[in-house]
Amino acid sequence: MQRNIQLLEESVINQIKAGEVIDSPAGIVKELIENSIDAGASEITLELINNGIDQINIKDNGTGIHFADLPLAFSRHATSKLETFKDLYHLRTLGFRGEALASLSSVADVKCMTSTNSEATQFQIKAESVLIHEKSEKVPKKSGTQLIIKDLFFNTPVRHKFLHSKSKQKNDLLKIFNGFLLTYPEITFHIKFDDKDKSSYKSTTLQNRIEKVLKLSSDDLKTKSSQYEDVTTEIFISRLAKSRPKQFIFVNGRLVLDDKIKNTMIYTLLNSGYDKNVDWLVFLNVPSHKIDVNVHPKKTSVLFFQQSVITSLVSNTLKQILEKTQYKQPAMNSLQSSTQISDPGIQNSHNNFQFNEENQTSKSHLEVFDKQEYYKVIFAFGDNKLFLVARENEVYLITKDSLQKFIQSKLEKNSYQIIPLLVSEPVEGKINEELGKTWGFEVQNINEETIIKSLPDVLSYFNFQSILSELEKNSFKEAFLNTLITQNELQYFLNQTDISHLTLHPISSEQLQNHFC
């Protein structure tokens, strides 16, 4: 029998919405700390019992909430941080939806004690039923807010079945907490688990806070800041490889998840010969009108309106750090497992990279990462017109001709992204601006010189100045084939580009032995 369509009860709607914002103690802690920071707190204390399942207690010294405003703080879509729809695109606060406390009150018992400079208030709510709302007769000595959350998910017991293990819950809580520690070093934080596991972090500099949270010395950490137009970034990277590295991305004071930035960091490290399993932090500041943080209820994902600018800035900044760093390659295995070839010259080395060291001796062309997850160019010959490439213990041959055809096809089909240069690059000779545009370049003629302002991503990995200069007198094919392609350039290109249509010629073990050994 078909049932009639009917509106859900408001309480059911609120419990459903609560699941979008609050699905674990870590999600609650994130929302509450954001509220404390938005309230101007300079000290925040967090206490957890049973990883927050039994009780979460958070206290701050922020501005507090007025008596009349307190019930509204627990009402859905009530906020002091937005007035018009346009404000969504000019956000300067961490919280703004007006859902956190309302969602929390629908699935837990919440007690709030708050003081402003003039009044102190107590408020308690459970299952959206107000139990206490009263004003104290005593004049408060200082402002601030304390929240005590008990009986989490008491009316949605099925959610308990989907909670992670205790160790995973604690790790999730620590990652959220560490994110705030690293983003707001000027704030003093305290955290306590079950009255025994206590940590305090006094207000300090960003460098000192990173060293304490990541447990590094100043010698283990390198940093670099860069800017492109009104977007800035600061990257910190450790030289020590770890089995479980700590890697964070922060955008405008928010800890976010962004696969494109993460992959850019990983591929830049790998293609420069570095270990990907190192601690790193990326801090980005992007104008509010160039970013949308309203794409997910938990605000863990953001949408950049100029993604290519962001990834280009991150990649170039990391490269500047790595250019001043010499690397001692991780221990390698030969291709013996797949090709029955051994190289007695291969020796083990430490799994980290070192700053300001002399270059190590070059490795054998048969050395590849064991069970590697990316393309590794292991040898070039014929004036760099033929390349041996390994991936997951398989070896391929790539010709410069096939690479040229693949790239030219992408350019002719406009199947590329424009990459703005952080600093405009000069090029020899005067280049016709329309000719440059034909192949994806934005160039500008100044007197008798030409500068490159942007270029297609598929050419950004190579000597694009040489290619562009050659285009004045040659076809694209000749311009590309006349430009030297290095092993590092090709390796970086292969790992950053969709090469599903690039011709790769498999090389068997016998062919490898007969021709290259």
N, C-alpha and C positions, 0 to 999 in steps of 0.2 A: 504494500500500500504506500503510495507516494505521500510524503508529509508536506505540509504547507511551509512556505518560507516564513520565518519569524525573526525578529530582532533578538540578539542575545542580551541577557541581563548585563548591566553595567559591571557587576562584580566579576562575571566571567570574562568580559572584554578586558578588564584591567589585569586579570591573572594571565591572559594570553599575552598582553603587551609586556607584562613583567618579564616573561620568558625571553623577550627580545633584548632586554637590557641586563637582566640579572639571571644568570644560569649557573653561577658558582660563587663561592666566597670571594674569589679573586676579582670577579666582575663588580661585586659590591664595594670592595676596598678601592678599586679604581675610581668608581663614581664618587665615593665619599672623600677621598683625598683631593680629587679635582675640585669639589665644593669648598674644601678648606683652603686650597690655594687661591681660588677665586675670591674668597673672603679676606684675602690679604694676610693669611697666617704666616708667621715667621718660625713657628715651632709646631710640630704635629707628632702626636703620640698614638701608636696603634698597638692594641693588645688583642690577641686571638686565643680562643680556647677551642681545642679540637679543630685546628685549622679554620676557625671561623664558623663551623657548623653549629656549635653550641652557643658561641657568643663572639661578637665583634664589638670592640670598644675603641672609639676614635675620638681624640680630643685635640682641639686647636686653640690658638690665641687670636683668631681672626676677629672680624668686626661684629659678629653675632647677628641675631635675627630679632627684630622687634616683635613684641607681644601680638600686635594685630596682624602681622605678616606670617606668623608661624603656621597657622592652619593652611594658608595658601601654599606654603612650601611643600606640604604633603598632598596638594591637589594636582591633578594631572594637567599638564600644559600651562602651569603657572610659573612664570620666570621673571626675574629682574633684568635679564640679559638680552632680551629681544623686545622690540616694539612693533616693527614692521617686517614684512617679508624680505625686504632689501637687506635687513640687518644680518640675514643668514650668510651673505657674501662679504661681510665686513666684521667677522667674528674676532674678538680679542680676548675671549674667555674660553676656558676648557669645557665647562658645562653650559648648556643653553636650551636644551629641549624641555626642561621642566618635568622630567619623567622619573628621575632616579629615586627620589624619596617617595613619590607616589607609588611607584612599582614596588619598592621595598615594603611599604606599609601594607600591601595587599598579600604578601607572602611571609611576613614575619611580625614579631612584636618589637616595636621601635619606641625607645624612650629618648627624648631630646631635652637637654638642659642647656640653655643659651643665655648669654648676657651681652648687652650693649653697654655703652658708657653710662646709660641712664636707668636701665631696668634689667631684671633677671626674670626668666620665664621657664616654666617646665611644661613639657608636652609629651603625651604618650598616646600611641595609636596602634591598634592591632586589627587586622582584617578590615581595614578602612573604617573602623569604629573608634572614635575619639574617646579615650578613657580619662585623660587628664589634660586640662589647659588652664593653667593658673599662673598668676604673677606673684613674685616674691616681694615682700615688703622691705627686704633688706636692699640697700644700695650696693650694687656689685663693685668689687675692688678692681676688676679688670674685665675686658670683653673676651668673648670666645664661645665655642660651642662644643658640646660633648654628645655623642650619639652612642647608645647601647642597643645592639640588635641581638635578639634572642629568638629561639624557636624558628630558625630559618626553614622555610618550606613546610611549615606545620600543616598547612591546608592543601599542599600539593605533594603528598608523600611519595608519589611515583618519581618525582625528580631526584630523590635520594638514590634511587637505583641507578641513575645515570651519572652520578658524581664519580670523578676519578678516584683512584687509590689515594691514601693519605699522603704518600710521598709525592705523587703528582700534584695534589692540591697544594702542598707546601711549596713545591717548585714554581707553580703558577703564581702563587702569592708573592714569592720572592722576586720573580721576574717583574711583576707589576710594581712592587715596592722599589726594586733597583732602578726601574725606569724613571720613577720620580726622583730618586736620589741623584741620578745622573743629570736630569734635566733642571733640577732646582738646587744646586749646591749651596745657594744662599740661605736655604731653609734648614733648620735643625730637625732631624727626624729621630724617633725612637720606635723600636718594634720589639714585641715580646710574644713568644709562643708558650702558652701553658705555664706561665710563671717560672720558666727555667731558661729558655733560649732567648737571651736579651742582647740587643745591639743598639748602639747610639751613634749618630753621625752629626757632629757639630757643623755649624755653618762654616763654609770654607770656599776655596777657589774650585773651579771646575777641574783643573788638573789634579789637585789633591784628592777630590772626591772620586775621580775616575781611578786613581791609583789605589785608593782604599777599597772601593767596591770590586774592582777587577783583581785586586791583590797583586799589583805590579809595582815595580820601582820606577823612578823617573827615567832610568837608563833603558827600560824595556818599552818605552812609549814614545812614539813620534806623532807629530801633528802638523796640519797645514790648513790654512784658511784661504778661500777663494771667493770671488764675486763675479757675477755676470749680470749687468744691468742692475735690477733691484732684487736679485736672488743671491743669497749668500750661503756658503756651506763651510763647515769646519769638520775635518775628519781626524780621528785619533785611531792609531793602529799599533798593536803590540808586535814585538818581534818573536814572541814565544808561541810555538804551535802547541795546541792542547787537544785532547780527545773530545772535550765538550766546550768549545769556544763560546764566549759571550759576545753576541753581535746584536747591536741595537740601531734602529733608525728613528730619529726624532724630527718631527716637522712642526715648527711653531710651538714648541713646548709639549708636543704630544708624542707618546710612544706609539708608532704605527707599524703595520705590516705592509710591505711593498715589495713584491717579487721582482719588479724591474730594477729597483735600486739594489736589492740584494744580489741579483744575478750580475749586475754591472760590477759590483764589488768583487764577487767571486771570480768572474771571468778576467777582470783586470789583474787580479792577483795571479791566477793560473797562467795567463798568457804572458806575464812578465817573469814567470819562473818561480813564483812564491807559493808557499803553502796556503791553502784556503782556510785551514783550521786554526785561525788566529783570532784573538779578540779585536774587534773594531767597533767604532761608533761613528755614525754619520748624523751630524746636526744640520738641519736645513731651516732657513728662514725665508718664507715665501710671502709676498704681499697677499693679504686676505682676499683680494678680488681675483687672484690667480690660482685659487685653490678652493675645492669644495670638500668640507669635512662632514657634510650632511648626507653621506652616501651609505652609512651603516649606523644602526642604533647605538652600537658600542663605540663608535667613533675610532675604530682601530684601522679603518681604511680611509684613504683620502684620494681625491681625484685632482691631478694636476692639469691645468689648462694648457701647459707647455711641457709635456713629459720629456720631449727630446732635449730641451734646455736643461732639465734637472739631471738626466742621466749623463749628458755630456759634461756638465759641471762636476758631477761626482767622479766620473772616470778620469777627467783631466787632473783633478785635485789629487786623487790617489796616485796617479802616475808621477806627479811632482814629488810625492813622498818617496816613492819607490826608486826614482832616478838617483836619489842620494843614498840609496841603500844597496849594499851588495849581499847576495844571497848564497848561503851554503845549501845546495840542493838536498832534498830528503833522500833517504835510502831508496835505491832503485833496484829493480830486477830486470834482467835482460829478457829478450824475447824467447828464451829457451823453452818456456812452457808451450809456446805455439809454433816455434820454428826450429827447435833443437839446435839453436845457435847460442854459444856462450861467449862472453867477452871477459877475459880475465882481468881487464883493466878497470872493471867496475868495482868501486869500493863504497862501503856504507858511509853515511855522514849523518850528522845530527838533523833532527826534523824541526829546524827553525831557521830564521834568517837573521843576519847580523848587520849592524849598522857600521858604516865607515870602515869596512874591511877591504883587503885587496881582492881583486877578482880571482875566483877559483879557476883551476885549469879546465879547459873545455871537456865536455863529456863525449863519450863514444856515440856515433850516429845510431847505434842500435839500442841505446838506452831509452826506455819509455816507462811511464808509471805503471805499476802493477794494478791491473783491473781499473784502469783510468776511466773516468766518466766524461772525457772531453777529447777533442782532437789535439794531437801532439805532432808537430812537424819535426821529424827526426833527422832529415837529411835533404840537402838540395844539391843538384848537380846540373851540368850543361848550362853554365852561366845563369843559374837560378831560373831555368825554364822548365825544369822537372823537379817535383817534390815528392819525397816519401812521407806519408802521413799515417800515424797509428791511432787506432781507437779501439778500446776494449780488446787488446791483443790481436787485432786484425790490422793488416798493413795495406795501404792503398797508394796508388800513384796519381798525382794531379799534375796536369800540364798547364803551362801558362796560357796556352791557346784556349783551353776549355774554361779557364778562369775568366779570360777576357770576354768570351762569348756569353757566359753567364751574367757578368756584370753589365755588359752592353745591352743585353735583353731587358734587364731590370730598368736601366736608364730610359730605354726607348718606350717602355710600357708605363713609365712614371711610377714604378713599383719601388719607391724608396721614401725615406724620411729626410727632411732638411735638418742638418745639424748646424746650429749657429756657432761660430768660433768665439771663444772667450776673448781672444785678442786677434784682431784682423791680421791675416798673414799676407806679406808682400809676395809678389811673383815677378820673375824676370820678364821684361818686355811689357808692351801695352797690349792687353787682351780685349777683344771686342766683347762688350757686355752682353749682346744678344747671343753670341757664340757660347759664352759661359752659361747663359740661361738654358740653352739647348741641352746641355749635359748636367743640369741641376745645380750649377754654381751661381751664387750672387756675387758679382764683382763690381768694383767701383774704380773708375779711372780718375786719378788725381795727378794733374799735370802730365808728366810722361810715365808715371808709374801706375801699377794696378795693384789693388789689395783685394783679398778674398774675404768676404764677410760671412758667407755660409756655403755649405756644400752638401751633396748627397751622402747619406750615411754609408753606402756601399763603397765609396771612394775614400772615406775618412781614415781608413786603416792603412792606406798606402801613401806614397809620396805624391799627393794630389797636386802640389805646386808644379812638379815636373810634368805630370799628365796634362794639366791645363796649359802649360807653356807649349807642349808638343802639339796641342790641338790647333794652334795658330797656323801650322804648316802641314799637318798630317791628319789622317783619319783617326777616329777613336781607336781602332784596332792597332794602328801603328804607334799611336801615342802611348797606349797601355803597354804594348810589347817592348817598346823602347825604354820603359821605366823599370828600374831594378825593383824587384819584389823580394824582401828579406823573409827569412823563416819566421821571425817573430811577428812581422806584419801579417803574413798569411795565417799563422796560428790564431792570432787575435780575431781576424776576419771570420775564420771558420767557426769559432765558438760564439760569435756574437750575431751571426746571420743565419737566416733560414736557407740552408744549402740543399734542400731536398731535390732541387733540379740541377744541381751541379754534378758533372760527370766525374765519378770516382772509379778508378780502375783497380780492382782487387789484385794483390800480389800474393801468390802462393809461397809456401815455405821453400819449395824447390827453386822457384824463380828468385827468391830473395838470396838463397845460398849461392846460386849460380852466377848472379849478376852483381851482387853488392858485397860479397864477402871474399 
